[in-house]
Amino acid sequence: MKRSLLPLLLLWTGAANAAPLSARVGQECLEVEWLESGLLRASYRTGEQCDKPVFPASPYVLTDKLKPLPSSTETARLRLTLDSTSLCLSIYDKRQQRAVTKLCPGTGENNSFTLALAKGNTEQLYGLGQQHPAPGTTDGDWLQRGTRVAGSKYGNQLVDAKGGLVGNTQFPILYALGKDATPWSLFLDNSYPQNWSFQGDPFKVGVKGGDDLRFYFRVGESLADLRRGYMQLVGKPLIPNRKLFGLWVSEFGYDDWAELDGVSQSLQNNGFPLDGMVMDLQWFGGIRDNSENSSMGKLTWDESHFPDPAGKIKALAKQHIGLMLIEESYISRGLPEHQALQDKGFLVKQPDGKPVYLAKKPWWGKGGMIDWSNPDAGAYWHDTKRQALVDMGILGHWTDLGEPMDFAADAVYHGFTPGKTTHSDLHNLYNVLWHQSIFDGYQRHHSQQRPFMLSRAGGAGMQRYGAGMWSGDIPARLDNLAAHLNAQMQMSLSGVDYFGSDAGGFYRNSFTGTPEEYEKLYTRWFAVSALIDLPLRPHADNVCNCYATAPDKVGDLASNRANARLRYELIPYYYSLAHRANRVGDPIIAPAIYADESDPTLRGMGAQKLIGDKLLAALETHPNSKSMRVYLPKGEWFDYHSHAWQSSKGAWLEEVPLFHDKLYRLPLYARAGAILPLLEVGDGSVDAFGRKLGSMDKPTLLKLKIFPHSQASEFTVYEDDGETTAYTQGKVRTTRIRQQRDANLQHVWIEAAQGDFQGAPEQREVQLVLAEIAPVETVTVDGKPVQAADKSGFGWQRSNSNTLSVRLPALAAKQAHHVEIRYAAQEKK
């Protein structure tokens, strides 16, 4: 923008007050305020907007929690300098004594906003939501990729993926790292479509709409620190029902209860743990192409195919199987629901005030769409339709087509921001406001059940409503899975912990190989998803009833079962990570760069993931490989399965096998010092709680897998009832576990449990599984000797040469315990 040579007005208030720092030149104005020593927010505006209140309510940011600091040009951490002719902000790190970056706001064509950021020493860029790279590409940060572009002129959109469709979903959070640079993040509090270029210096972003260019700039000590700050800003994730960490089988779709029962019973008969079934639009009667009388929008059971749904849901619950139901925002015009919504003014409107009529993509029918930007519309729909399903015991809501997929470009909405009522204003907010309406409905009805939504689109802050995402209608090809792994890396850093794929691929007809080759594909995809998808959900377009989607019917059954059981074994660890995500904002599945930000090999690595900070998973996406390369970051590591120990200075392991006793299994490594709570999984355990068929009792065994280290380490196990919202009122038990390998002694301290929840055990058996090869001399607990295991199974024993197991009878949970293992003096590593 060519700036007018009008007088410059600068208001840098030196008094200790919380008024923003402001600057104005011609028709442009900039206001800045400090929120923390390392966090500021700014708003760039033009024209008459400069005279309006700054920093209004945001659909993304928890603005009511922000408390501005007294006005100043610097804090204990940063110094801010304003260029009075350009309105550029220069950020200087006083602690590290170096420049961080310079931000220059402005305007571009068609009243768009621009922001330029000096590259400085930036070497890596992450975040910005979901945009899949070319199929077959797992690695690459945004600096390597060069650009990040919106999915359409409006923003969020499913885009072509060579045989399917994947999401391009905007989350405007950017993280910058560099060897000699202060880590920083930038959040653009703007929902309009954004296009980023990182191909030059400065970096540039163009924003196509809004009244202001509002942004939050933060410096931190690390990428992890910056992500925690971002989550504090937009909200940390709710914890879903524990069953959502298990296996949920899905397809488009089950035609009746008999088909669903056949799938679930076959899985349980074949030894698969199973927590739920996901039901596509057949549950409410399916759809009629090109018809105003399609069932789209009924959101009530088709009892001709699914009779007595309340009774059936109770019966499934006794088998430890839950249900998740799809819903969409579209309402066929011939339905009474359309008329009721129209009468109340709750449908999106045409400029003439009548409901929009969507008929250009009539595969679902013809009609209108609910206006989620109207809180009253969301409340009405929840209270009259969705709440009855919640009361029946539905555990999740599959909010599909929420980009939105179909819309009228000239539509008029109720709006979030006063005066902002066009489709352009609401496109990228539509799905987030839908999530909020569901969350608000649960709150309004004082539901003790935890809300969970699985969505195809969303935006910043969706996680605070209980929403997760999957990557779209992905083709059944491993090179698309490879690209998904890169997208998962960026989505994790964008705040979405509950993210996954249609395991096995949605469009099966996109696979061009033989049936035998598809079996291999499914086995490999399922193994990847079993480690990183939340929830684990195979899904496919199977209206033809010509494909198998469940892991006991396609792929290698034994491998699929072993990988499903591995997932279930790790659920207590994932669940503790979920509590940590909820409390402090750490990711459940973290990008590999979290292991060592200074290691250039880990830059942009999408094919390896950290599960929490203790496990490293290597993910293969090639179809016929029998081994793979694995990069071990600097440190000491154990093979999770064999317990073989390795020390690494940061090096590649060549030809790590993928098959063990004919089972396909991905490499998984634990850090030395890792303490992992586990679930005991066997033929009898059928769900994420470890329950058995015919019993509602939740096992209370505290099973811990320990990878010894001479340096003291610890892990906090989080437990709650796993089902209700009581955890939000503090009904949580934490148990801190510590370990240290000292010469010939292994110490394990189980500290006294803190807190309680309904059903928390007063006493519990404890099992320790240690990666250890040294001969045992003695084992004591609280100073009392523990004998070698007898027929009862209690005591210590070696399950193999690399594994020591110690099983202890019931110990008081609210008392501290010390297990000491003494090894023979001449041990070998």
Helices and strands as residue ranges (DSSP letters): E 8-11, E 21-25, E 28-36, E 39-46, G 47-51, G 63-65, E 78-82, E 89-93, E 98-107, G 109-111, E 113-117, E 124-127, E 130-131, H 142-145, E 147-148, E 157-160, E 165-169, E 173-177, E 184-188, E 194-197, E 203-207, E 213-219, H 223-234, G 242-245, E 248-251, H 257-269, E 276-279, G 281-284, H 309-318, E 322-327, E 330-332, H 336-344, G 362-364, E 367-369, H 375-381, I 382-386, H 387-392, E 396-399, H 423-426, G 427-429, H 430-444, E 453-455, G 462-465, E 467-470, H 478-493, E 499-500, G 508-510, H 515-532, H 557-569, H 571-584, E 589-591, G 592-595, G 600-602, E 608-611, E 615-618, E 627-632, E 635-639, E 645-648, E 651-657, E 659-660, E 663-664, E 668-671, E 675-678, E 702-706, E 713-719, G 725-729, E 733-742, E 745-750, E 763-771, E 776-781, E 784-785, E 795-800, E 803-812, E 817-823
